[in-house]
Amino acid sequence: MIADKDLYVSDSLKNKYKSIITKLRHGKVVPGLFVIVKNEESGRPEIMKSVYFCQKYLHLISLTILGITDKYDDALYFLAKSVAGEYGVTLTKEESEEFDL
């Protein structure tokens, strides 16, 4: 499990993200967080609850962590920006709020 060099971290977790990633790598429970990982088959990001990382099988596969957030809305915003970027569209936070993302 590796963290992406352009790791997205929500503002409230900026000071804690290194310890959170360490806990996730060691299979410790970190409740209440959403982890954005790269799906190895499709190459696209997906959202996982952090409690899933205590399952042993996740440590057997290669995962790239793209982001960590404590709010589901922030995780959706990251995904919306990622998908919009694939299609060459820029998306502001205000635009995403209009669509309840």
Secondary structure, DSSP 8 states (H G I E B T S, - for coil): -EEEEEEEE-GGGTTTHHHHHHHHHTT---TT-EEEEE-TTT--EEEEEGGGGGSGGGGTS--EEEEEES-HHHHHHHHHHHHHHHTT----HHHHHHTT-
